[in-house]
Amino acid sequence: MYPSRFRYEAPRSIAEAISLLHEGGDDAKVLAGGQSLVPLMKLRFASPELIVDINNLPGLDYHREDPDGTIRIGALCRHADLERSALLRAKQPVMAAAAPLIADPIVRNRGTLVGSLCHADPQGDWASVVTALGGFVVARGPGGRRTIPIADFVTGPFQNALALDEIAVEAVIPAPKGALAGGYLKLERRVGDFATVGVAVATETSGGKVTRAGIALTGVGGSTINATAAAQALVGQPLTADGIAQAADLAAGAARPRTDHRGSAEYKRHMVRTFVVRILSRGDGSQAAAGGGSEAGTGGGRVATVARKGQPDMTIVYEDRGDDATSDVPVNRIRFTINGKKMVAEVEPRLLLSHLIRRGVGLTGTHMGCDTTNCGACTVLVDGRPVKSCTMLAVQVDGRAVETVEGLAGASELHPLQEGFKTEHGLQCGFCTPGMMMAAKALLAENPEPTEDEVRWALSGNLCRCTGYQNIVKSVLWAADKLKAQGN
């Protein structure tokens, strides 16, 4: 599936981005992670005329703590950075609990917290977490900066308080005034699914009593629900079984679920009640995975728009709609490396990375499965990180390094991962295998000696249609042992 045609701009400064949004008005959209926007565009639920890609803006890929304990998250800080954050594990149990539950491991490499807040999906996780913590969003526009409390920022389903020419540049979590505890629990049908029910709880205590509380609900209403009465019931008293039960009942009462294929309304209210009790009873609720990692860089430079002249090094063919119809079609020249080879391409901005790889470069080992960011068959590495290439625009790899399954083997021997899949019978039909191996390569580069659980978690964004997961896990562990024996 392709999005409808649009003009693509990759500004180098926030001021330039704001100017482009002002020019584009209601027909412009900001692209950060793109893990929600690109699928919507492919399905034609969104058809912007202008895409303003902010991934090349410097200085927005941070998350940090101020001296007073305030935590700031930049607009280009990826979910994966928060999942691996030692800062959150040490200081922010609610965010640390939520970070590994966002989508799946591959989507987390591209998606952003600030972008999730702006998307305002009623089933989005971060809005509830930030609401429970009393956070706010910092926006920049032609009139300067303004601060918007998250309770006022999300105005409805898929609606936020930004002006058309404003960019959300930062999310801010205020410093706690007491001992912070809490967590986030999510009911989902499988890893990567939207929340059937999600509950975020944050408490601050001092002198044995709760001094501040926040409870927010995901997926049980038309927008994120701030269960203020439930939270207020906890304030001014110690956490007791009776107090927790009362707060849980009030939170369930604040929910507005509908009966659907995921469950009845009463079942969803029951899960809200259960999650509130569970988080408050154990104090933290954190399930954050351990691991290191550095902050994501922005990389790249501005993509130059060029005329369709001469014979490009790589041609992507579209249907002929006549000279007049195609004369204004924008074409962008990009330079990138793929499996170590330098390439240049002239492409329409709407071309997906998966199609550039398969049709442009002719590397068909990258498979197209669901085409909706679910199955992971199209997984490749971009600057060493796994991404689902069906959900990334080809123009976004300008100045970047792409690796596909064809780049695994050496001149005369298989990569240990390929050997492992052969030896341990990790492939059946083979359709998911390239994506599995690329995700596994990134895992072993970061964690050379993973446990079985860590392998399963890293591959949870890749679906095997033959359900041969047991041997896939064995294959990755086999490869890890061989790489260790080789000293790699």
C-alpha positions in Angstrom: 0.0 0.0 0.0 1.2 3.5 -0.8 0.1 6.8 0.8 -1.4 9.4 -1.5 1.2 11.9 -2.9 2.5 14.6 -0.7 5.3 17.2 -0.6 8.2 16.2 1.7 10.4 18.6 3.7 13.1 17.8 6.2 14.0 21.1 7.9 17.2 21.7 9.7 15.9 24.0 12.4 12.8 24.3 14.5 12.2 27.8 13.1 12.2 26.4 9.6 9.8 23.6 10.6 7.4 26.1 12.2 7.5 28.2 9.0 6.7 25.1 6.9 3.8 24.2 9.2 2.5 27.8 9.0 2.6 27.6 5.2 0.9 24.2 5.1 -1.8 24.9 7.5 -4.4 22.2 7.9 -2.8 20.2 5.1 0.5 19.7 6.9 1.6 16.9 9.3 4.7 16.5 11.5 6.6 13.2 11.0 8.7 12.1 14.0 8.6 8.3 14.6 5.9 7.8 12.0 4.7 4.5 13.5 1.1 5.7 13.6 1.1 8.3 10.9 2.6 6.2 8.1 0.1 3.3 8.5 -2.8 5.8 8.6 -1.5 7.4 5.4 -1.1 4.0 3.7 -4.7 3.2 4.6 -5.7 6.7 3.3 -7.2 7.6 6.7 -4.8 10.5 6.6 -3.8 12.3 3.3 -1.7 15.3 4.2 -0.4 17.4 1.3 2.8 18.3 3.2 4.9 16.1 5.5 7.4 18.0 7.7 10.0 15.4 8.9 11.6 16.7 12.1 14.0 13.8 12.5 17.0 15.9 11.4 16.4 18.7 13.9 19.3 18.8 16.3 19.0 18.5 20.1 15.6 16.9 20.5 16.7 13.3 21.1 17.3 13.6 24.9 15.8 12.6 28.1 17.3 14.0 31.2 16.8 15.1 34.8 17.0 18.7 36.0 18.8 19.4 39.3 15.4 19.7 41.1 14.3 16.2 39.8 12.2 17.3 36.9 12.4 14.9 33.9 12.4 16.2 30.4 11.8 14.1 27.3 12.7 15.6 23.9 10.5 15.2 20.8 12.9 12.7 19.2 13.6 10.5 22.2 12.6 7.0 21.1 10.6 4.6 23.2 13.6 2.2 23.1 15.8 4.9 24.7 13.3 5.2 27.6 13.0 1.4 27.9 16.8 1.1 28.4 17.0 4.2 30.5 18.9 3.9 33.8 17.5 7.3 34.8 13.9 6.0 34.6 14.7 2.8 36.4 16.3 4.8 39.2 13.9 7.7 39.5 10.6 7.0 37.6 9.0 3.7 38.3 5.8 4.5 36.5 7.5 5.4 33.2 10.0 2.5 33.6 7.0 0.1 33.9 5.3 1.5 30.8 8.3 1.8 28.4 8.7 -1.9 27.6 5.0 -2.3 27.1 4.8 0.3 24.3 4.0 -1.5 21.0 6.8 -4.0 20.2 10.6 -3.9 20.3 11.0 -2.9 16.7 8.3 -0.2 16.7 10.0 1.2 19.9 13.1 1.9 17.9 11.3 4.5 15.9 8.3 5.7 17.9 8.5 8.6 20.3 6.8 9.5 23.6 6.0 13.1 22.4 4.6 11.8 19.1 2.4 9.4 21.0 1.0 12.2 23.1 0.3 14.3 20.0 -1.4 11.3 18.3 -3.8 11.2 21.3 -5.0 7.7 20.6 -7.5 6.6 23.3 -5.6 3.3 23.4 -2.2 4.9 23.6 -0.2 4.2 26.7 2.0 7.3 27.3 -0.9 9.8 27.7 -2.2 7.9 30.7 1.3 7.6 32.2 2.0 11.4 31.8 -1.5 12.2 33.1 -1.0 10.2 36.2 2.3 11.9 36.8 0.8 15.4 36.3 3.0 16.1 33.3 2.8 18.7 30.6 3.8 19.4 27.0 6.0 22.2 25.8 5.0 23.6 22.3 6.8 26.0 20.1 5.2 28.1 17.4 5.5 31.6 15.7 4.5 33.2 19.1 7.2 31.4 21.0 7.0 28.6 23.7 4.0 27.7 25.7 3.3 25.0 28.3 0.2 22.9 28.1 -0.8 20.5 31.0 -1.5 17.1 29.6 -5.0 17.2 31.0 -5.6 20.1 28.6 -3.4 18.8 25.8 -5.4 15.7 24.9 -8.7 17.3 23.8 -10.4 14.1 22.4 -9.8 11.0 20.4 -6.9 11.7 18.1 -7.1 15.4 18.9 -4.7 17.7 20.7 -4.4 21.4 21.7 -1.6 22.3 19.3 -2.1 25.1 16.8 -1.6 24.1 13.2 1.8 25.9 13.2 3.0 24.6 16.5 5.4 21.7 17.3 5.5 19.8 20.6 9.2 19.9 21.4 9.2 18.4 24.9 7.3 16.5 27.5 8.0 17.4 31.1 7.4 15.3 34.2 7.4 17.4 37.4 9.7 16.5 40.3 7.9 14.5 43.0 7.6 16.2 46.4 7.5 12.9 48.2 8.6 9.2 47.8 7.4 8.2 44.3 5.8 4.8 43.6 3.4 3.4 41.2 3.3 1.5 37.9 1.6 0.8 34.6 -0.3 -2.4 33.8 -1.7 -3.2 30.4 -4.1 -6.0 29.1 -3.3 -6.8 25.5 -4.0 -9.8 23.3 -0.3 -10.1 22.3 2.9 -8.1 22.4 2.5 -5.1 20.2 -1.3 -4.9 20.5 -3.2 -1.8 21.6 -4.4 -1.9 25.1 -7.7 -3.5 25.9 -7.3 -1.9 29.3 -4.4 0.1 30.7 -4.0 1.7 34.1 -1.3 4.1 35.2 -1.0 4.9 38.9 1.5 7.3 40.6 1.7 8.1 44.3 3.9 10.4 46.4 4.1 9.7 50.1 5.6 11.5 53.1 5.4 10.6 56.7 3.6 7.4 55.9 0.7 9.3 54.1 -0.1 9.9 50.4 0.5 13.5 49.6 -0.3 13.3 45.9 -1.8 10.6 43.7 -2.7 10.2 40.0 -4.7 7.5 38.3 -5.3 7.5 34.5 -7.0 4.9 32.3 -6.2 3.7 28.7 -8.6 2.1 26.3 -11.8 2.4 28.3 -13.2 5.6 26.8 -13.2 7.9 23.9 -9.9 9.5 25.2 -7.5 9.1 28.1 -9.5 9.2 31.4 -8.1 11.1 34.4 -9.7 9.3 37.3 -9.4 12.3 39.6 -11.9 11.1 42.3 -10.1 7.8 42.6 -6.8 9.5 43.0 -8.1 12.1 45.5 -9.5 9.3 47.7 -5.9 8.2 48.4 -4.6 11.6 49.4 -4.1 12.5 53.1 -4.1 8.9 54.4 -1.8 5.9 54.5 -2.2 3.2 51.9 -4.5 0.6 53.4 -6.5 -2.3 51.9 -9.7 -0.4 52.4 -8.4 2.8 50.9 -7.0 0.9 47.9 -10.3 -0.9 47.4 -12.2 2.4 47.5 -9.8 4.0 44.9 -10.1 0.9 42.7 -13.9 1.1 42.8 -13.9 4.8 41.9 -11.5 4.2 39.0 -13.7 1.4 37.6 -16.6 3.8 37.9 -14.8 6.5 36.0 -14.2 4.1 33.1 -16.5 4.3 30.0 -15.8 1.1 28.2 -17.8 -0.5 25.4 -18.5 -4.2 24.9 -16.7 -5.4 21.8 -14.7 -8.4 20.5 -12.1 -7.7 23.2 -14.5 -8.2 26.1 -17.6 -6.9 27.8 -17.8 -3.5 29.4 -18.1 -5.1 32.8 -15.0 -7.2 32.2 -13.0 -4.1 31.3 -14.2 -2.3 34.5 -13.2 -5.4 36.4 -9.7 -5.2 34.9 -9.4 -1.5 35.8 -10.3 -2.4 39.4 -7.9 -5.3 39.4 -5.0 -3.3 38.0 -5.4 -0.4 40.5 -5.4 -2.8 43.4 -2.4 -4.7 42.0 -0.3 -1.6 41.5 -1.1 0.0 44.8 -0.7 -3.2 46.7 2.8 -3.9 45.5 4.0 -0.3 45.5 5.8 -0.1 42.2 4.4 -2.4 39.4 7.6 -2.0 37.5 8.3 -4.6 34.8 11.0 -2.6 33.0 13.6 -4.8 31.2 17.2 -4.3 32.2 19.7 -3.1 29.6 21.9 -0.3 28.5 21.9 1.9 25.5 22.7 5.4 24.4 20.4 8.1 23.3 19.3 8.0 19.7 21.0 10.5 17.3 19.2 12.5 14.7 21.7 12.0 11.9 21.3 12.8 8.3 20.9 16.1 6.5 18.3 17.8 4.5 17.0 15.8 1.6 17.3 17.7 -1.7 14.3 17.8 -4.0 15.4 17.4 -7.7 13.8 17.4 -11.1 13.2 14.1 -12.9 16.1 14.5 -15.4 18.3 12.0 -17.1 18.6 8.4 -16.0 18.9 8.0 -12.2 21.0 5.2 -10.7 17.8 3.6 -9.4 14.4 4.0 -10.8 11.1 3.4 -9.1 8.2 3.0 -11.6 4.7 4.3 -11.0 1.6 4.1 -13.1 1.5 6.5 -16.1 -1.2 9.2 -15.5 -0.2 11.3 -18.5 2.4 14.1 -18.7 0.3 16.8 -17.3 -0.7 14.7 -14.3 2.8 13.6 -13.4 4.7 16.8 -14.2 4.4 18.2 -10.7 5.2 14.9 -8.9 7.9 15.7 -6.4 11.0 13.5 -6.6 13.8 13.4 -4.0 17.4 12.3 -4.4 18.7 10.3 -1.5 22.1 8.9 -0.8 22.6 5.9 1.5 24.5 2.7 1.9 22.9 -0.8 1.8 25.0 -3.7 3.0 28.0 -1.5 2.8 27.5 -0.4 -0.8 26.9 3.3 -1.6 23.8 4.0 -3.4 21.8 7.0 -4.8 18.2 7.0 -5.7 15.5 9.3 -7.0 12.2 8.5 -5.4 8.8 9.9 -4.6 8.5 10.9 -1.0 5.6 8.4 -0.5 7.8 5.4 -1.5 8.3 3.0 1.5 11.7 1.8 2.5 10.5 -1.8 1.9 9.7 -1.0 -1.7 13.0 0.8 -2.3 14.8 -2.3 -1.0 12.8 -4.8 -3.0 12.0 -3.0 -6.2 14.7 -0.4 -6.4 17.8 -2.3 -5.2 16.4 -5.7 -6.1 17.0 -7.3 -2.7 13.9 -9.4 -2.3 15.0 -11.2 0.9 13.2 -8.4 2.8 9.6 -9.8 2.8 6.3 -8.0 2.8 3.7 -9.6 5.0 1.0 -7.7 6.8 1.9 -4.2 5.4 0.4 -2.7 8.6 3.4 -2.7 11.0 2.4 -6.0 12.7 4.3 -9.0 11.5 7.9 -7.8 11.3 8.7 -9.8 8.1 10.1 -6.6 6.5 12.5 -5.9 9.4 15.9 -4.4 8.4 18.5 -2.5 10.3 18.9 1.3 9.8 22.0 2.6 11.5 22.1 -0.7 13.4 18.6 -0.6 14.8 15.8 -2.9 13.7 12.9 -1.1 11.9 9.9 -2.3 10.1 10.6 -1.1 6.6 7.0 -1.0 5.6 6.5 1.8 8.1 9.5 4.0 7.2 9.6 6.3 4.1 12.5 5.7 1.8 13.5 9.4 1.9 14.2 9.0 5.6 17.3 6.8 5.0 19.1 9.7 3.3 22.6 9.7 4.8 22.0 6.4 6.7 23.2 2.8 6.6 20.7 0.1 5.8 21.4 -3.6 6.3 19.3 -6.5 4.9 19.4 -10.2 5.2 21.5 -10.4 2.0 24.3 -8.6 4.0 24.6 -11.3 6.6 26.7 -13.9 4.8 30.4 -13.4 4.0 32.0 -14.1 0.6 32.4 -17.8 1.4 30.5 -18.7 4.6 27.2 -18.2 6.3 26.7 -15.8 9.2 26.3 -17.8 12.5 22.7 -16.8 12.6 22.1 -18.4 9.2 24.0 -21.4 10.4 22.0 -21.5 13.6 18.6 -21.4 11.7 19.8 -24.2 9.5 21.3 -26.4 12.3 18.4 -25.9 14.8 15.7 -26.0 12.2 14.7 -22.4 12.9 13.0 -22.0 9.5 9.9 -23.7 8.2 8.2 -21.8 5.4 11.0 -19.2 5.7 8.8 -16.2 5.2 9.5 -14.6 8.6 13.1 -15.8 8.7 14.8 -12.7 7.2 13.1 -10.4 9.6 13.8 -12.7 12.6 17.5 -12.9 11.7 17.9 -9.1 11.4 16.2 -8.5 14.7 18.4 -11.2 16.2 21.5 -9.6 14.8 20.7 -6.3 16.5 20.0 -8.2 19.8 23.4 -10.0 19.7 25.3 -6.8 18.9 23.8 -5.2 22.0 23.6 -8.3 24.2 26.1 -11.1 23.1 24.9 -13.5 25.8 21.1 -13.3 25.9 19.0 -15.5 28.0 16.1 -17.4 26.4 13.6 -14.9 27.8 15.7 -12.0 26.4 15.7 -13.6 22.9 11.9 -14.1 23.1 11.4 -10.5 24.2 13.6 -9.1 21.4 11.7 -11.2 18.8 8.3 -10.3 20.1 7.7 -7.9 17.3 8.2 -10.6 14.7 5.5 -13.1 13.9 6.1 -16.7 12.8 3.1 -17.9 10.7 4.2 -21.5 11.2 4.4 -20.9 15.0 7.9 -22.4 15.1 9.2 -20.1 17.9 10.9 -22.8 20.0 13.4 -23.6 17.3 13.8 -20.0 16.3 14.9 -19.2 19.9 17.2 -22.2 19.9 18.8 -20.9 16.6 19.5 -17.5 18.1 21.1 -19.0 21.2 23.2 -21.3 19.0 24.4 -18.3 17.0 25.2 -16.5 20.3 27.4 -19.4 21.4 29.2 -19.6 18.1 29.9 -15.9 18.0 31.2 -16.1 21.5 33.5 -19.0 20.6 34.8 -17.0 17.6 35.5 -14.1 19.9 33.1 -11.7 18.2 
